[in-house]
Amino acid sequence: MTTMTPKTKIRKTPDSVVAEVRRTKVKLLERFNYDLDAMARDARARQTLSGHEVVDRSTVT
């Protein structure tokens, strides 16, 4: 199955999408030296700086 992305008109197969996700995952892991805590800290910092409302559901029962 091949799909066309609406903005770029590039044909993408499911395999190419999976490959792109995996490449991105490896780049992120390498950027943080495979340290998931560092990745989480960075994500939280970027989230805070984004200016978007952040909903904390950890206290919801």
N, CA, C and O atoms as a DFTB+ gen file, in Angstrom:
244 C
 N C O
     1  1       0.841      -1.175       0.000
     2  2       0.000       0.000       0.000
     3  2       0.885       1.237       0.000
     4  3       1.810       1.345       0.806
     5  1       0.610       2.146      -0.880
     6  2       1.349       3.397      -0.980
     7  2       0.386       4.544      -0.721
     8  3      -0.730       4.553      -1.239
     9  1       0.814       5.505       0.073
    10  2      -0.020       6.668       0.322
    11  2       0.733       7.920      -0.100
    12  3       1.963       7.945      -0.144
    13  1      -0.030       8.949      -0.406
    14  2       0.559      10.231      -0.769
    15  2       0.398      11.162       0.419
    16  3      -0.692      11.270       0.981
    17  1       1.457      11.826       0.801
    18  2       1.329      12.813       1.856
    19  2       0.716      14.069       1.245
    20  3       1.095      14.458       0.140
    21  1      -0.225      14.714       1.942
    22  2      -0.958      15.814       1.328
    23  2      -0.100      17.025       0.967
    24  3      -0.341      17.652      -0.064
    25  1       0.882      17.366       1.776
    26  2       1.646      18.582       1.520
    27  2       2.774      18.374       0.517
    28  3       3.041      19.249      -0.308
    29  1       3.432      17.231       0.582
    30  2       4.631      17.059      -0.222
    31  2       4.414      16.260      -1.497
    32  3       5.250      16.284      -2.400
    33  1       3.322      15.572      -1.569
    34  2       3.027      14.730      -2.733
    35  2       4.106      13.664      -2.955
    36  3       4.393      13.278      -4.088
    37  1       4.686      13.206      -1.866
    38  2       5.707      12.156      -1.937
    39  2       5.035      10.825      -1.623
    40  3       4.272      10.705      -0.664
    41  1       5.329       9.851      -2.435
    42  2       4.775       8.530      -2.166
    43  2       5.518       7.909      -0.997
    44  3       6.747       7.836      -0.990
    45  1       4.748       7.461       0.000
    46  2       5.351       6.826       1.167
    47  2       4.726       5.453       1.342
    48  3       3.504       5.307       1.350
    49  1       5.557       4.482       1.476
    50  2       5.079       3.146       1.779
    51  2       5.147       2.965       3.283
    52  3       5.913       3.662       3.948
    53  1       4.371       2.049       3.836
    54  2       4.465       1.820       5.282
    55  2       5.894       1.513       5.723
    56  3       6.308       1.929       6.805
    57  1       6.642       0.799       4.907
    58  2       8.024       0.473       5.257
    59  2       8.888       1.726       5.338
    60  3       9.754       1.818       6.207
    61  1       8.668       2.691       4.450
    62  2       9.491       3.914       4.478
    63  2       9.162       4.762       5.698
    64  3      10.043       5.419       6.250
    65  1       7.906       4.754       6.122
    66  2       7.508       5.498       7.319
    67  2       8.152       4.875       8.549
    68  3       8.695       5.586       9.395
    69  1       8.095       3.558       8.651
    70  2       8.705       2.860       9.786
    71  2      10.208       3.117       9.806
    72  3      10.781       3.351      10.870
    73  1      10.844       3.078       8.656
    74  2      12.287       3.322       8.576
    75  2      12.621       4.736       9.032
    76  3      13.616       4.946       9.726
    77  1      11.795       5.711       8.644
    78  2      12.034       7.096       9.050
    79  2      11.888       7.255      10.563
    80  3      12.689       7.947      11.191
    81  1      10.882       6.628      11.148
    82  2      10.688       6.684      12.605
    83  2      11.878       6.063      13.313
    84  3      12.360       6.601      14.310
    85  1      12.350       4.947      12.813
    86  2      13.498       4.283      13.443
    87  2      14.765       5.125      13.331
    88  3      15.544       5.189      14.282
    89  1      14.985       5.772      12.188
    90  2      16.154       6.652      12.042
    91  2      16.093       7.811      13.029
    92  3      17.097       8.168      13.645
    93  1      14.912       8.391      13.171
    94  2      14.734       9.503      14.098
    95  2      14.982       9.051      15.531
    96  3      15.607       9.767      16.314
    97  1      14.493       7.865      15.874
    98  2      14.692       7.327      17.223
    99  2      16.173       7.152      17.517
   100  3      16.635       7.504      18.602
   101  1      16.914       6.618      16.574
   102  2      18.348       6.407      16.770
   103  2      19.071       7.742      16.921
   104  3      19.959       7.869      17.764
   105  1      18.702       8.736      16.117
   106  2      19.333      10.056      16.221
   107  2      19.096      10.665      17.601
   108  3      20.010      11.229      18.203
   109  1      17.861      10.547      18.101
   110  2      17.565      11.073      19.434
   111  2      18.356      10.338      20.506
   112  3      18.923      10.962      21.403
   113  1      18.393       9.022      20.415
   114  2      19.135       8.243      21.399
   115  2      20.613       8.609      21.390
   116  3      21.226       8.760      22.447
   117  1      21.180       8.752      20.208
   118  2      22.595       9.114      20.107
   119  2      22.845      10.510      20.656
   120  3      23.861      10.754      21.306
   121  1      21.916      11.429      20.394
   122  2      22.068      12.810      20.875
   123  2      22.179      12.866      22.394
   124  3      22.895      13.705      22.940
   125  1      21.471      11.972      23.070
   126  2      21.475      11.957      24.530
   127  2      22.299      10.801      25.088
   128  3      22.138      10.422      26.248
   129  1      23.174      10.246      24.269
   130  2      24.063       9.171      24.706
   131  2      23.278       8.024      25.353
   132  3      23.714       7.441      26.345
   133  1      22.126       7.718      24.779
   134  2      21.263       6.627      25.228
   135  2      20.797       6.795      26.673
   136  3      20.506       5.809      27.351
   137  1      20.724       8.052      27.151
   138  2      20.297       8.358      28.517
   139  2      18.835       8.815      28.477
   140  3      18.546       9.956      28.117
   141  1      17.916       7.917      28.850
   142  2      16.492       8.228      28.779
   143  2      16.097       9.323      29.763
   144  3      15.195      10.111      29.478
   145  1      16.764       9.384      30.923
   146  2      16.481      10.459      31.879
   147  2      16.817      11.818      31.274
   148  3      16.067      12.780      31.441
   149  1      17.934      11.894      30.578
   150  2      18.328      13.149      29.925
   151  2      17.327      13.518      28.832
   152  3      16.997      14.692      28.665
   153  1      16.847      12.530      28.095
   154  2      15.849      12.788      27.059
   155  2      14.568      13.341      27.678
   156  3      13.972      14.278      27.147
   157  1      14.148      12.761      28.799
   158  2      12.923      13.202      29.468
   159  2      13.090      14.616      30.009
   160  3      12.180      15.437      29.895
   161  1      14.259      14.908      30.603
   162  2      14.509      16.265      31.107
   163  2      14.448      17.282      29.976
   164  3      13.865      18.355      30.129
   165  1      15.045      16.946      28.851
   166  2      15.030      17.845      27.693
   167  2      13.605      18.058      27.184
   168  3      13.221      19.180      26.855
   169  1      12.833      16.991      27.121
   170  2      11.455      17.096      26.644
   171  2      10.636      17.988      27.571
   172  3       9.852      18.817      27.109
   173  1      10.819      17.815      28.886
   174  2      10.092      18.650      29.840
   175  2      10.516      20.116      29.718
   176  3       9.675      21.013      29.791
   177  1      11.800      20.359      29.536
   178  2      12.292      21.738      29.399
   179  2      11.718      22.379      28.137
   180  3      11.276      23.527      28.179
   181  1      11.717      21.654      27.013
   182  2      11.156      22.195      25.771
   183  2       9.661      22.435      25.911
   184  3       9.125      23.402      25.370
   185  1       8.986      21.542      26.647
   186  2       7.553      21.686      26.875
   187  2       7.281      22.962      27.669
   188  3       6.356      23.708      27.347
   189  1       8.076      23.212      28.695
   190  2       7.909      24.408      29.512
   191  2       8.157      25.670      28.691
   192  3       7.420      26.648      28.815
   193  1       9.185      25.650      27.858
   194  2       9.535      26.822      27.055
   195  2       8.573      27.068      25.893
   196  3       8.569      28.152      25.310
   197  1       7.764      26.076      25.558
   198  2       6.876      26.200      24.394
   199  2       5.794      27.248      24.590
   200  3       5.267      27.798      23.623
   201  1       5.462      27.523      25.859
   202  2       4.400      28.484      26.118
   203  2       3.009      27.883      26.064
   204  3       2.026      28.580      26.315
   205  1       2.908      26.603      25.740
   206  2       1.611      25.939      25.696
   207  2       1.203      25.510      27.103
   208  3       2.051      25.254      27.957
   209  1      -0.093      25.435      27.327
   210  2      -0.575      24.970      28.619
   211  2      -0.203      23.499      28.788
   212  3      -0.385      22.687      27.881
   213  1       0.313      23.180      29.953
   214  2       0.684      21.801      30.256
   215  2      -0.281      21.258      31.286
   216  3      -0.477      21.865      32.339
   217  1      -0.890      20.112      30.991
   218  2      -1.841      19.497      31.899
   219  2      -1.132      18.381      32.637
   220  3      -0.575      17.475      32.017
   221  1      -1.151      18.443      33.965
   222  2      -0.531      17.411      34.800
   223  2      -1.628      16.483      35.298
   224  3      -2.413      16.845      36.174
   225  1      -1.673      15.298      34.738
   226  2      -2.709      14.333      35.131
   227  2      -2.203      13.350      36.184
   228  3      -2.924      12.426      36.562
   229  1      -0.988      13.537      36.655
   230  2      -0.447      12.595      37.637
   231  2      -1.155      12.684      38.973
   232  3      -1.101      11.742      39.763
   233  1      -1.824      13.806      39.242
   234  2      -2.518      13.955      40.518
   235  2      -3.999      13.637      40.417
   236  3      -4.703      13.668      41.426
   237  1      -4.485      13.333      39.226
   238  2      -5.903      13.027      39.009
   239  2      -6.152      11.586      39.433
   240  3      -5.397      10.679      39.084
   241  1      -7.226      11.394      40.194
   242  2      -7.574      10.026      40.620
   243  2      -8.705       9.471      39.839
   244  3      -9.119       8.335      40.072
